[in-house]
Amino acid sequence: MDATVRFIDAVLDPVLKGANRSFEPGTISAVVTAGEDVNALLVRVLTGLTRLQEGQVLVLGCDLGLLSRDGQDEVRRRIGIVYPDGGLISNLKVLENVTLPLLYHTGESSREIEKRAIALLDRFGCGEVLFELPGNLSASRRRRAGFARAIALEPEVIVYHWREGGLDMEERELFLREAVAFHGEAPGRTTIFLTPHAGALAGAGTFPIVHLTRGQFE
Amino acid sequence: MLIAAGRQATRGLLYVGELSMLLFRAFRESLAVVRHGFRPVLRVYLKQVYFTGVQALPVILVLFLLVGSLIITQMISLAGAGSASLTGKVLVWIVVRELGPLLTAVIVIARSGTAIATELATMKINGEIDVLESLGISPMRYLILPRILGATTAVLVLTLYAEAVSVAGGFLTASLAWGVPLEQFNQGIVPFLTPREIGISFLKSLVFGLLVSTVCCRQGLSVGESLTQVPQAGTKGVMQSLLLIFLLDVAITATLY
């Protein structure tokens, strides 16, 4: 099982300064960072959109920087990112946002894909807004729809760029419960929460908390 | 003075190089579309054809009906109603050779060029292009290729409609206002509608469609992080498209006629 994220002497000034850390298959981890900008940068590093100055980040055993375009896309398909604002494509309706990666990466029929997407959106309480554009939704609904899209391809690694704001207590708990439940749906799935403070994940259960301070995982 | 002109020329060449590279990269992705499936790309392509072509059709039809009428009215007032074959010939020359492709491209620039540039610029500033990449979806394949193909298809088809409607408008005006019979009008049109004339008109609209869509995509993708760059991308896309289509029109006309 290679569902692992591994930082090896990773340098990206000023966030990573020779950082080393492995996130093993089947684990849930929280990385506490200095803020949202750092989280956004880490997401870019994990998806290969930002290159390290030195060192390596291996995701699912691959250094994205060394892969061809198609190779990168193949690895990215296996990583789910849950963005703090949902990360939905603004000119696509909610249903289209969820069907997009499925249409792009799977050979399933359009009917099957729509059925799957609707079931996912129903699971996150977005069944009534299938044909709305993201701009017409509340922040909470956008995030939930983004969550549905992130798990549509059943990724082996899922990264939550976590933001507490925009969700009330009940929504936050539901969100975290779903995240933990999704983690348990496939053995070996790696889940990483990127959060500005560990308290934001209260209620999600107990798992290792790593602090990214002075460019090192501690 | 010479140095400034040299700098300007270098910038111009670099710009043309960038456009060519963008077009090349987009078309290289079409091979991947064939390999990986075309469903999401086809959806974007059809939407682009709808917004650029179908929605612009009423405007094009009305405009070119009036253009045909105006040209015939001016020609008959200049040469008299008895010279219907000459007026028909002039109509074909002006509309099929020049106004059809050129005016259609101008309307597409005004309607869709700005839309393409501002939409892509907004997507880039909102981080949506990065999101697509993180989903393993190539923006070049999913966003740029279908927009270029869709807008070019729309320009080609709109030009055909524009030219047909313009000739029809000219005939209607000649017939209703001056009683020119269809046979006489046709004598001035049919012999001049040669495959070469139609081919050059097709070539122009193909080049204009590719150019307008590529320029506007390039402008949309070139924004940084500030929202104020969104309208600037739209404006620059329009101005550069206009300049380039007129330059290319002159070049094609000078080369082929």
Interface residues (C-beta under 8 A of the other chain):
Chain A: V43 R44 T47 L49 R69 D70 Q72 D73 E74 V75 R76 R77 I79 I81 Y83 G87 I89 S90 N91 L100 P101 L103 Y104 H105 G107 S110 R149
Chain B: A32 H36 G37 R39 P40 R43 E119 T122 M123 N126 G127 E128 D130 V131 L132 E133 S134 L135 G136 I137 S138 Y142
